[in-house]
Amino acid sequence: MINAKKIEQLAEQITNVIPPSVKNMADNIEDKVKAVLQAKLTQLDVVSREEFDVQTQVLARTRAKLDQLEQVVEELKNK
């Protein structure tokens, strides 16, 4: 669901803006940032792009069927 490569890139970008004196205090700050990012991102209620696209298609098909049914109901009312 969550792209590990993106998290790694984000963690790397964060560690790149940290001053060198701060970096020296923690040898594995990048790993810690990755872990915190991973933990927080997994708490979010998100879906993958692929799942989103599939659900969008399902919704479009459902909407089309609903429109057809509404039309049939309207025709039956008019009879």
MMTF fields as JSON, N, C-alpha, C and O atoms, coordinates in Angstrom:
{
  "mmtfVersion": "1.0.0",
  "mmtfProducer": "UNKNOWN",
  "numBonds": 315,
  "numAtoms": 316,
  "numGroups": 79,
  "numChains": 1,
  "numModels": 1,
  "chainsPerModel": [1],
  "groupsPerChain": [79],
  "chainIdList": ["A"],
  "bondAtomList": [4, 2, 8, 6, 12, 10, 16, 14, 20, 18, 24, 22, 28, 26, 32, 30, 36, 34, 40, 38, 44, 42, 48, 46, 52, 50, 56, 54, 60, 58, 64, 62, 68, 66, 72, 70, 76, 74, 80, 78, 84, 82, 88, 86, 92, 90, 96, 94, 100, 98, 104, 102, 108, 106, 112, 110, 116, 114, 120, 118, 124, 122, 128, 126, 132, 130, 136, 134, 140, 138, 144, 142, 148, 146, 152, 150, 156, 154, 160, 158, 164, 162, 168, 166, 172, 170, 176, 174, 180, 178, 184, 182, 188, 186, 192, 190, 196, 194, 200, 198, 204, 202, 208, 206, 212, 210, 216, 214, 220, 218, 224, 222, 228, 226, 232, 230, 236, 234, 240, 238, 244, 242, 248, 246, 252, 250, 256, 254, 260, 258, 264, 262, 268, 266, 272, 270, 276, 274, 280, 278, 284, 282, 288, 286, 292, 290, 296, 294, 300, 298, 304, 302, 308, 306, 312, 310],
  "bondOrderList": [1, 1, 1, 1, 1, 1, 1, 1, 1, 1, 1, 1, 1, 1, 1, 1, 1, 1, 1, 1, 1, 1, 1, 1, 1, 1, 1, 1, 1, 1, 1, 1, 1, 1, 1, 1, 1, 1, 1, 1, 1, 1, 1, 1, 1, 1, 1, 1, 1, 1, 1, 1, 1, 1, 1, 1, 1, 1, 1, 1, 1, 1, 1, 1, 1, 1, 1, 1, 1, 1, 1, 1, 1, 1, 1, 1, 1, 1],
  "groupList": [{"groupName": "MET", "atomNameList": ["N", "CA", "C", "O"], "elementList": ["N", "C", "C", "O"], "formalChargeList": [0, 0, 0, 0], "bondAtomList": [1, 0, 2, 1, 3, 2], "bondOrderList": [1, 1, 2], "singleLetterCode": "M", "chemCompType": "L-PEPTIDE LINKING"}, {"groupName": "ILE", "atomNameList": ["N", "CA", "C", "O"], "elementList": ["N", "C", "C", "O"], "formalChargeList": [0, 0, 0, 0], "bondAtomList": [1, 0, 2, 1, 3, 2], "bondOrderList": [1, 1, 2], "singleLetterCode": "I", "chemCompType": "L-PEPTIDE LINKING"}, {"groupName": "ASN", "atomNameList": ["N", "CA", "C", "O"], "elementList": ["N", "C", "C", "O"], "formalChargeList": [0, 0, 0, 0], "bondAtomList": [1, 0, 2, 1, 3, 2], "bondOrderList": [1, 1, 2], "singleLetterCode": "N", "chemCompType": "L-PEPTIDE LINKING"}, {"groupName": "ALA", "atomNameList": ["N", "CA", "C", "O"], "elementList": ["N", "C", "C", "O"], "formalChargeList": [0, 0, 0, 0], "bondAtomList": [1, 0, 2, 1, 3, 2], "bondOrderList": [1, 1, 2], "singleLetterCode": "A", "chemCompType": "L-PEPTIDE LINKING"}, {"groupName": "LYS", "atomNameList": ["N", "CA", "C", "O"], "elementList": ["N", "C", "C", "O"], "formalChargeList": [0, 0, 0, 0], "bondAtomList": [1, 0, 2, 1, 3, 2], "bondOrderList": [1, 1, 2], "singleLetterCode": "K", "chemCompType": "L-PEPTIDE LINKING"}, {"groupName": "GLU", "atomNameList": ["N", "CA", "C", "O"], "elementList": ["N", "C", "C", "O"], "formalChargeList": [0, 0, 0, 0], "bondAtomList": [1, 0, 2, 1, 3, 2], "bondOrderList": [1, 1, 2], "singleLetterCode": "E", "chemCompType": "L-PEPTIDE LINKING"}, {"groupName": "GLN", "atomNameList": ["N", "CA", "C", "O"], "elementList": ["N", "C", "C", "O"], "formalChargeList": [0, 0, 0, 0], "bondAtomList": [1, 0, 2, 1, 3, 2], "bondOrderList": [1, 1, 2], "singleLetterCode": "Q", "chemCompType": "L-PEPTIDE LINKING"}, {"groupName": "LEU", "atomNameList": ["N", "CA", "C", "O"], "elementList": ["N", "C", "C", "O"], "formalChargeList": [0, 0, 0, 0], "bondAtomList": [1, 0, 2, 1, 3, 2], "bondOrderList": [1, 1, 2], "singleLetterCode": "L", "chemCompType": "L-PEPTIDE LINKING"}, {"groupName": "THR", "atomNameList": ["N", "CA", "C", "O"], "elementList": ["N", "C", "C", "O"], "formalChargeList": [0, 0, 0, 0], "bondAtomList": [1, 0, 2, 1, 3, 2], "bondOrderList": [1, 1, 2], "singleLetterCode": "T", "chemCompType": "L-PEPTIDE LINKING"}, {"groupName": "VAL", "atomNameList": ["N", "CA", "C", "O"], "elementList": ["N", "C", "C", "O"], "formalChargeList": [0, 0, 0, 0], "bondAtomList": [1, 0, 2, 1, 3, 2], "bondOrderList": [1, 1, 2], "singleLetterCode": "V", "chemCompType": "L-PEPTIDE LINKING"}, {"groupName": "PRO", "atomNameList": ["N", "CA", "C", "O"], "elementList": ["N", "C", "C", "O"], "formalChargeList": [0, 0, 0, 0], "bondAtomList": [1, 0, 2, 1, 3, 2], "bondOrderList": [1, 1, 2], "singleLetterCode": "P", "chemCompType": "L-PEPTIDE LINKING"}, {"groupName": "SER", "atomNameList": ["N", "CA", "C", "O"], "elementList": ["N", "C", "C", "O"], "formalChargeList": [0, 0, 0, 0], "bondAtomList": [1, 0, 2, 1, 3, 2], "bondOrderList": [1, 1, 2], "singleLetterCode": "S", "chemCompType": "L-PEPTIDE LINKING"}, {"groupName": "ASP", "atomNameList": ["N", "CA", "C", "O"], "elementList": ["N", "C", "C", "O"], "formalChargeList": [0, 0, 0, 0], "bondAtomList": [1, 0, 2, 1, 3, 2], "bondOrderList": [1, 1, 2], "singleLetterCode": "D", "chemCompType": "L-PEPTIDE LINKING"}, {"groupName": "ARG", "atomNameList": ["N", "CA", "C", "O"], "elementList": ["N", "C", "C", "O"], "formalChargeList": [0, 0, 0, 0], "bondAtomList": [1, 0, 2, 1, 3, 2], "bondOrderList": [1, 1, 2], "singleLetterCode": "R", "chemCompType": "L-PEPTIDE LINKING"}, {"groupName": "PHE", "atomNameList": ["N", "CA", "C", "O"], "elementList": ["N", "C", "C", "O"], "formalChargeList": [0, 0, 0, 0], "bondAtomList": [1, 0, 2, 1, 3, 2], "bondOrderList": [1, 1, 2], "singleLetterCode": "F", "chemCompType": "L-PEPTIDE LINKING"}],
  "groupTypeList": [0, 1, 2, 3, 4, 4, 1, 5, 6, 7, 3, 5, 6, 1, 8, 2, 9, 1, 10, 10, 11, 9, 4, 2, 0, 3, 12, 2, 1, 5, 12, 4, 9, 4, 3, 9, 7, 6, 3, 4, 7, 8, 6, 7, 12, 9, 9, 11, 13, 5, 5, 14, 12, 9, 6, 8, 6, 9, 7, 3, 13, 8, 13, 3, 4, 7, 12, 6, 7, 5, 6, 9, 9, 5, 5, 7, 4, 2, 4],
  "groupIdList": [1, 2, 3, 4, 5, 6, 7, 8, 9, 10, 11, 12, 13, 14, 15, 16, 17, 18, 19, 20, 21, 22, 23, 24, 25, 26, 27, 28, 29, 30, 31, 32, 33, 34, 35, 36, 37, 38, 39, 40, 41, 42, 43, 44, 45, 46, 47, 48, 49, 50, 51, 52, 53, 54, 55, 56, 57, 58, 59, 60, 61, 62, 63, 64, 65, 66, 67, 68, 69, 70, 71, 72, 73, 74, 75, 76, 77, 78, 79],
  "secStructList": [7, 7, 7, 2, 2, 2, 2, 2, 2, 2, 2, 2, 2, 2, 2, 2, 2, 1, 7, 2, 2, 2, 2, 2, 2, 7, 6, 6, 2, 2, 2, 2, 2, 2, 2, 2, 2, 2, 2, 2, 2, 2, 2, 1, 7, 7, 7, 7, 2, 2, 2, 2, 2, 2, 2, 2, 2, 2, 2, 2, 2, 2, 2, 2, 2, 2, 2, 2, 2, 2, 2, 2, 2, 2, 2, 2, 2, 2, 7],
  "xCoordList": [0.811, 0.0, 0.864, 0.655, 1.808, 2.676, 4.005, 4.621, 4.435, 5.644, 6.871, 7.121, 7.626, 8.811, 9.87, 10.592, 9.969, 10.965, 10.664, 11.576, 9.389, 8.994, 9.324, 9.795, 9.076, 9.389, 10.893, 11.34, 11.667, 13.124, 13.596, 14.473, 13.016, 13.387, 13.028, 13.813, 11.852, 11.417, 12.318, 12.705, 12.649, 13.538, 14.918, 15.539, 15.38, 16.684, 16.654, 17.601, 15.565, 15.433, 15.42, 16.025, 14.727, 14.672, 16.058, 16.471, 16.775, 18.105, 19.095, 20.06, 18.877, 19.778, 19.676, 20.636, 18.53, 18.384, 18.776, 18.81, 19.066, 19.496, 20.967, 21.787, 21.301, 22.709, 23.64, 23.247, 24.887, 25.842, 26.068, 26.247, 26.062, 26.299, 25.188, 25.437, 23.985, 22.869, 22.971, 22.672, 23.396, 23.547, 24.55, 24.377, 25.59, 26.617, 26.089, 26.639, 25.026, 24.478, 23.825, 23.819, 23.288, 22.618, 23.156, 23.002, 23.779, 24.367, 23.301, 23.529, 22.181, 21.155, 19.883, 18.773, 20.049, 18.883, 17.983, 16.761, 18.574, 17.769, 16.864, 15.704, 17.412, 16.6, 15.472, 14.357, 15.77, 14.742, 13.652, 12.466, 14.049, 13.074, 12.208, 10.992, 12.823, 12.065, 11.044, 9.892, 11.483, 10.593, 9.412, 8.273, 9.688, 8.611, 7.657, 6.439, 8.206, 7.363, 6.496, 5.299, 7.098, 6.359, 5.233, 4.108, 5.537, 4.53, 3.378, 2.211, 3.704, 2.655, 1.85, 0.633, 2.5, 1.784, 0.861, -0.196, 1.244, 0.369, -0.862, -1.879, -0.775, -1.922, -2.957, -4.126, -2.53, -3.452, -4.381, -4.018, -5.553, -6.542, -6.4, -7.185, -5.398, -5.128, -5.198, -5.079, -5.394, -5.402, -4.379, -3.963, -3.986, -3.038, -3.73, -4.957, -2.951, -3.506, -4.267, -5.33, -3.708, -4.352, -5.735, -6.709, -5.81, -7.093, -8.077, -9.267, -7.583, -8.426, -8.996, -10.186, -8.143, -8.59, -9.638, -10.624, -9.432, -10.391, -11.733, -12.779, -11.711, -12.949, -13.646, -14.874, -12.87, -13.453, -14.198, -15.282, -13.624, -14.285, -15.556, -16.581, -15.491, -16.67, -17.766, -18.933, -17.401, -18.374, -18.995, -20.199, -18.207, -18.732, -19.741, -20.793, -19.414, -20.344, -21.628, -22.723, -21.487, -22.649, -23.518, -24.745, -22.886, -23.624, -24.394, -25.544, -23.782, -24.445, -25.661, -26.72, -25.51, -26.635, -27.756, -28.933, -27.396, -28.392, -29.158, -30.38, -28.453, -29.11, -30.093, -31.188, -29.701, -30.593, -31.837, -32.955, -31.643, -32.77, -33.701, -34.921, -33.144, -33.974, -34.818, -35.978, -34.227, -34.949, -36.1, -37.205, -35.837, -36.867, -37.998, -39.171, -37.66, -38.671, -39.507, -40.729, -38.881, -39.604, -40.554, -41.678, -40.11, -40.961, -42.168, -43.287, -41.921, -43.013, -44.013, -45.217, -43.52, -44.411, -45.318, -46.491, -44.758, -45.492, -46.548, -47.448, -46.456, -47.43, -48.706, -49.619],
  "yCoordList": [-1.183, 0.0, 1.261, 2.149, 1.348, 2.517, 2.159, 1.148, 2.996, 2.748, 2.99, 4.115, 1.937, 2.031, 2.938, 3.621, 2.952, 3.794, 5.269, 6.066, 5.629, 7.02, 7.423, 8.534, 6.517, 6.807, 6.996, 7.902, 6.138, 6.25, 7.58, 8.227, 7.993, 9.271, 10.436, 11.372, 10.381, 11.443, 11.511, 12.597, 10.359, 10.319, 10.875, 11.585, 10.548, 11.054, 12.569, 13.26, 13.081, 14.536, 15.239, 16.298, 14.638, 15.238, 15.242, 16.243, 14.139, 14.074, 14.991, 15.446, 15.266, 16.156, 17.61, 18.368, 18.008, 19.392, 19.573, 20.698, 18.492, 18.574, 18.979, 18.395, 19.966, 20.411, 19.269, 18.386, 19.297, 18.215, 18.001, 16.865, 19.067, 18.904, 18.076, 17.313, 18.227, 17.441, 16.001, 15.063, 15.829, 14.483, 13.661, 12.455, 14.317, 13.603, 13.072, 12.115, 13.682, 13.224, 11.851, 11.074, 11.56, 10.262, 9.596, 10.119, 8.458, 7.758, 7.256, 7.227, 6.875, 6.276, 7.13, 6.602, 8.432, 9.315, 9.025, 9.12, 8.676, 8.378, 7.167, 7.156, 6.151, 4.975, 5.336, 4.827, 6.211, 6.635, 7.436, 7.259, 8.307, 9.096, 8.171, 8.349, 7.185, 6.214, 5.476, 5.293, 5.059, 4.312, 5.171, 4.705, 6.423, 7.316, 7.589, 7.556, 7.858, 8.101, 6.889, 7.023, 5.721, 4.489, 4.302, 3.969, 4.514, 4.333, 5.321, 4.947, 6.565, 7.578, 7.38, 7.565, 7.013, 6.814, 5.601, 5.595, 4.596, 3.431, 3.745, 3.058, 4.769, 5.176, 5.926, 6.003, 6.475, 7.213, 6.249, 5.106, 6.717, 5.906, 6.202, 6.962, 5.598, 5.85, 4.547, 3.452, 4.702, 3.551, 3.803, 4.937, 2.725, 2.867, 3.504, 3.491, 4.049, 4.668, 3.625, 3.908, 2.417, 1.343, 1.027, 0.9, 0.902, 0.619, 1.77, 1.542, 2.99, 4.16, 4.137, 4.382, 3.842, 3.793, 2.703, 2.921, 1.533, 0.438, 0.854, 0.615, 1.467, 1.887, 3.004, 3.089, 3.85, 4.89, 4.265, 4.721, 3.23, 2.533, 1.831, 1.874, 1.192, 0.532, 1.564, 1.317, 2.7, 3.758, 4.267, 4.521, 4.42, 4.883, 3.876, 4.266, 2.583, 1.558, 1.545, 1.417, 1.677, 1.695, 2.912, 2.817, 4.037, 5.254, 5.082, 5.51, 4.47, 4.242, 3.324, 3.578, 2.269, 1.359, 2.077, 1.876, 2.907, 3.666, 4.609, 4.725, 5.275, 6.163, 5.399, 5.884, 4.21, 3.382, 2.982, 3.049, 2.573, 2.169, 3.348, 3.185, 4.511, 5.695, 5.997, 6.396, 5.804, 6.04, 5.031, 5.402, 3.766, 2.731, 3.042, 2.926, 3.43, 3.764, 4.948, 4.943, 5.929, 7.104, 6.71, 7.209, 5.812, 5.34, 4.56, 4.7, 3.742, 2.988, 3.91, 3.658, 4.968, 5.939, 6.618, 6.885, 6.884, 7.606, 6.733, 7.257, 5.431, 4.517, 4.434, 3.717],
  "zCoordList": [0.0, 0.0, 0.0, -0.826, 0.891, 0.961, 0.312, 0.647, -0.615, -1.375, -0.492, -0.06, -0.233, 0.629, 0.022, 0.748, -1.298, -1.968, -1.728, -1.506, -1.774, -1.526, -0.091, 0.156, 0.849, 2.246, 2.405, 3.107, 1.753, 1.825, 1.253, 1.827, 0.116, -0.498, 0.413, 0.57, 1.007, 1.908, 3.135, 3.568, 3.691, 4.853, 4.49, 5.281, 3.304, 2.855, 2.691, 3.069, 2.128, 1.964, 3.32, 3.488, 4.28, 5.618, 6.244, 6.829, 6.128, 6.743, 6.027, 6.64, 4.755, 4.018, 4.471, 4.329, 5.014, 5.467, 6.932, 7.43, 7.611, 9.009, 9.04, 8.331, 9.85, 9.932, 10.349, 11.11, 9.838, 10.142, 11.635, 12.072, 12.42, 13.868, 14.51, 15.444, 14.018, 14.545, 14.05, 14.789, 12.792, 12.233, 13.042, 13.218, 13.527, 14.292, 15.615, 16.16, 16.139, 17.42, 17.293, 18.247, 16.146, 15.959, 14.699, 13.595, 14.87, 13.729, 12.763, 11.554, 13.263, 12.408, 12.347, 12.408, 12.227, 12.21, 11.003, 11.108, 9.874, 8.683, 8.921, 8.511, 9.59, 9.919, 10.883, 10.766, 11.826, 12.775, 12.065, 12.344, 11.16, 10.402, 9.56, 9.493, 8.918, 8.119, 8.983, 8.587, 10.158, 11.041, 11.488, 11.515, 11.837, 12.266, 11.102, 11.275, 9.922, 8.749, 8.437, 8.182, 8.458, 8.172, 9.179, 8.809, 10.434, 11.476, 11.314, 11.432, 11.048, 10.912, 9.627, 9.629, 8.552, 7.292, 7.355, 6.724, 8.096, 8.214, 9.068, 8.966, 9.902, 10.704, 9.87, 10.247, 8.744, 7.889, 7.166, 6.884, 6.879, 6.168, 4.668, 4.101, 4.04, 2.625, 1.834, 2.384, 0.532, -0.369, -1.468, -1.707, -2.127, -3.219, -4.418, -4.516, -5.311, -6.519, -7.336, -7.889, -7.404, -8.165, -7.592, -8.334, -6.263, -5.629, -5.843, -6.061, -5.78, -6.013, -7.428, -7.626, -8.414, -9.808, -10.019, -10.723, -9.417, -9.535, -8.938, -9.541, -7.769, -7.123, -7.911, -7.914, -8.572, -9.416, -10.587, -10.952, -11.172, -12.278, -11.803, -12.483, -10.65, -10.082, -9.835, -10.141, -9.292, -9.033, -10.326, -10.368, -11.373, -12.662, -13.232, -13.737, -13.148, -13.632, -12.811, -13.359, -11.509, -10.628, -10.924, -10.944, -11.15, -11.477, -12.792, -12.89, -13.788, -15.071, -14.895, -15.47, -14.107, -13.846, -13.1, -13.402, -12.135, -11.388, -12.312, -12.208, -13.203, -14.163, -15.043, -15.327, -15.468, -16.287, -15.488, -16.0, -14.258, -13.419, -13.136, -13.129, -12.908, -12.691, -13.927, -13.822, -15.072, -16.324, -16.474, -16.87, -16.158, -16.237, -15.258, -15.613, -14.047, -13.046, -13.527, -13.378, -14.085, -14.599, -15.72, -15.785, -16.61, -17.695, -17.143, -17.636, -16.117, -15.514, -14.817, -14.85, -14.192, -13.555, -14.595, -14.335, -15.753, -16.791, -17.465, -18.122, -17.315, -17.967, -17.215, -17.625]
}
